[in-house]
Amino acid sequence: QAQLVESGGGLVQAGDSLRLSCVVSGRPFDSYTMAWFRQAPAKERELVAATTWNGDNTYYTDSVRGRFIISRDNAANTVYLQMNSLKPEDTAIYYCAETSNVIMSYSASYYRTWGQGTQVTVSS
């Protein structure tokens, strides 16, 4: 069974940077797409960025494009989310997710495996 373990969250000031990590233990043979979601209080979980292990596709939601970078280290079974120029509206719990599907869906229900989440808090 695959397990996703996230780390790297914390409390930072606006304009600072953080790098989130997601280690996939027992990576499934058919794992294809990795994604980062976030969920703020009283809001729906939303897709932030997604990538494929083979690097043939990448997606960013409009609010983070140009500030966040999703990357991967296949040998380490690890996906990263580099977050630059952080804003208070980026405050949320960030989750890593995985699926065998090649499509980078915006729907959380599309993904089969999830991490526990890591809190990112950005102060003004």
TORGUVO-439830 format. One line per 2 residues: number of its first residue (from 0); their letters; for each residue y, z, x of N, C-alpha, C. Coordinates in steps of 0.05 Angstrom, whole numbers. Example, Ala and Ser with C-alpha at 12.3 -4.5 7.8 and 13.67 -1.06 7.14 Angstrom:
% TORGUVO-439830
0> AS> -114:156:264:-90:156:246:-66:156:264; -45:142:257:-21:143:273:1:157:258
END
This chain:
% TORGUVO-439830
0> QA> -24:0:17:0:0:0:25:0:17; 43:-17:12:68:-19:26:86:4:19
2> QL> 100:14:39:121:35:35:146:27:49; 169:29:35:195:23:46:210:48:50
4> VE> 219:53:75:234:77:82:262:69:91; 282:79:77:310:72:84:323:95:99
6> SG> 343:87:115:359:107:130:385:95:137; 404:111:146:429:101:156:453:107:139
8> GG> 449:118:115:472:124:98:487:148:108; 510:152:96:527:175:104:554:174:91
10> LV> 571:192:100:599:194:90:618:182:111; 633:162:103:652:149:121:678:145:107
12> QA> 698:137:122:724:131:111:727:101:107; 745:94:89:750:66:83:757:51:109
14> GD> 745:28:113:749:12:137:727:16:158; 711:37:155:690:43:174:666:25:169
16> SL> 646:28:187:622:12:185:597:30:184; 576:20:172:550:33:172:528:11:174
18> RL> 506:19:186:483:1:186:459:15:173; 450:3:151:426:14:137:401:0:148
20> SC> 379:15:150:354:5:159:333:9:137; 314:-10:135:292:-8:117:267:-16:132
22> VV> 249:4:137:224:-1:152:202:-5:131; 188:-27:133:167:-33:114:140:-26:128
24> SG> 128:-4:120:102:4:130:80:-9:114; 60:-19:128:39:-33:114:49:-58:100
26> RP> 65:-73:114:78:-97:103:56:-115:91; 59:-123:66:39:-140:53:39:-167:67
28> FD> 15:-179:67:12:-205:80:28:-226:65; 32:-223:39:47:-243:23:76:-236:19
30> SY> 86:-215:33:114:-208:30:132:-231:39; 152:-238:22:168:-261:27:198:-255:27
32> TM> 207:-241:6:235:-236:2:242:-206:3; 264:-200:18:274:-173:19:302:-172:8
34> AW> 309:-150:-5:335:-147:-17:346:-119:-14; 372:-117:-15:386:-92:-17:400:-91:-44
36> FR> 395:-70:-59:409:-64:-84:426:-39:-80; 445:-34:-98:459:-9:-99:464:-1:-127
38> QA> 467:25:-131:471:37:-158:491:59:-156; 514:56:-168:534:76:-170:529:93:-195
40> PA> 541:117:-196:537:134:-220:545:120:-246; 528:122:-266:533:110:-292:535:80:-292
42> KE> 525:67:-271:525:38:-270:497:27:-265; 493:2:-272:468:-11:-269:463:-18:-240
44> RE> 438:-18:-232:431:-26:-205:437:-55:-201; 451:-62:-179:460:-89:-175:451:-99:-148
46> LV> 445:-125:-146:437:-138:-122:461:-140:-103; 458:-132:-78:479:-134:-58:474:-158:-39
48> AA> 450:-159:-28:443:-181:-9:413:-184:-9; 404:-208:-1:376:-214:1:371:-233:23
50> TT> 347:-232:34:339:-251:55:309:-255:53; 299:-275:67:270:-279:69:261:-273:98
52> WN> 236:-265:100:225:-259:127:226:-284:145; 223:-307:134:224:-331:151:252:-342:156
54> GD> 272:-329:144:300:-337:149:309:-362:137; 296:-373:117:304:-398:105:324:-395:83
56> NT> 332:-370:76:351:-367:54:364:-339:56; 389:-337:49:405:-312:49:424:-312:26
58> YY> 428:-289:14:446:-286:-9:463:-261:-6; 488:-264:-15:507:-241:-17:521:-242:-43
60> TD> 525:-219:-56:542:-218:-79:571:-221:-71; 587:-231:-89:615:-238:-82:631:-215:-70
62> SV> 626:-191:-80:642:-168:-72:637:-159:-43; 615:-168:-31:609:-160:-3:609:-183:16
64> RG> 610:-207:6:608:-230:24:631:-230:44; 624:-234:70:644:-232:91:647:-205:103
66> RF> 637:-184:90:638:-157:100:610:-146:108; 590:-153:93:563:-144:97:546:-166:110
68> II> 526:-158:126:508:-177:138:480:-166:135; 462:-182:123:434:-174:122:419:-188:145
70> SR> 402:-174:158:386:-185:180:359:-172:180; 342:-182:198:314:-173:199:303:-173:227
72> DN> 283:-157:232:268:-156:256:239:-157:248; 228:-181:249:201:-185:239:180:-169:254
74> AA> 183:-167:281:164:-152:297:163:-123:290; 186:-112:281:188:-84:274:186:-80:244
76> NT> 181:-101:229:179:-99:200:203:-84:188; 227:-91:197:251:-77:190:273:-97:180
78> VY> 286:-89:159:309:-104:149:334:-86:151; 356:-98:158:381:-83:162:403:-93:143
80> LQ> 421:-75:137:445:-83:123:469:-71:138; 482:-89:153:506:-81:168:530:-82:148
82> MN> 543:-60:144:565:-58:125:591:-53:140; 609:-72:140:635:-70:154:657:-68:133
84> SL> 680:-58:142:704:-56:125:698:-44:99; 684:-21:100:675:-8:75:699:1:58
86> KP> 694:-1:32:714:6:12:703:29:-6; 720:44:-18:710:65:-37:692:54:-58
88> ED> 697:30:-68:680:19:-89:652:11:-79; 647:13:-53:620:9:-42:603:34:-45
90> TA> 615:56:-53:601:81:-56:578:78:-76; 554:84:-68:530:81:-85:506:91:-69
92> IY> 484:92:-84:458:95:-71:448:67:-65; 440:62:-40:430:35:-32:400:36:-30
94> YC> 387:16:-42:358:14:-43:349:-12:-30; 327:-10:-16:313:-34:-5:291:-41:-23
96> AE> 286:-67:-27:265:-77:-45:251:-101:-33; 227:-106:-42:210:-127:-31:195:-141:-53
98> TS> 189:-167:-49:173:-182:-68:159:-205:-53; 137:-214:-65:123:-238:-54:136:-264:-63
100> NV> 154:-262:-82:167:-286:-93:188:-298:-74; 190:-324:-74:209:-337:-57:238:-337:-68
102> IM> 241:-331:-94:267:-332:-107:281:-305:-103; 307:-307:-96:323:-283:-93:337:-276:-119
104> SY> 322:-262:-136:332:-255:-163:351:-232:-162; 371:-233:-181:390:-211:-184:378:-188:-200
106> SA> 355:-192:-212:343:-172:-230:326:-153:-214; 330:-127:-217:314:-107:-203:285:-108:-211
108> SY> 280:-116:-236:252:-117:-245:236:-138:-231; 249:-156:-218:236:-178:-203:221:-168:-179
110> YR> 228:-145:-168:218:-135:-143:195:-115:-147; 175:-116:-130:151:-100:-134:150:-74:-119
112> TW> 165:-72:-97:164:-48:-80:193:-39:-73; 197:-13:-74:224:-2:-70:224:22:-51
114> GQ> 246:24:-37:250:48:-21:261:71:-37; 265:93:-24:274:118:-38:304:118:-43
116> GT> 319:101:-29:348:101:-30:361:117:-9; 385:109:-1:401:124:18:430:124:8
118> QV> 443:147:8:470:150:-3:491:140:17; 509:124:6:533:115:21:557:124:6
120> TV> 574:139:19:599:149:6:622:141:24; 642:128:12:665:118:26:690:131:14
122> SS> 704:147:30:728:160:22:752:143:27; 774:149:12:798:134:15:813:141:40
END
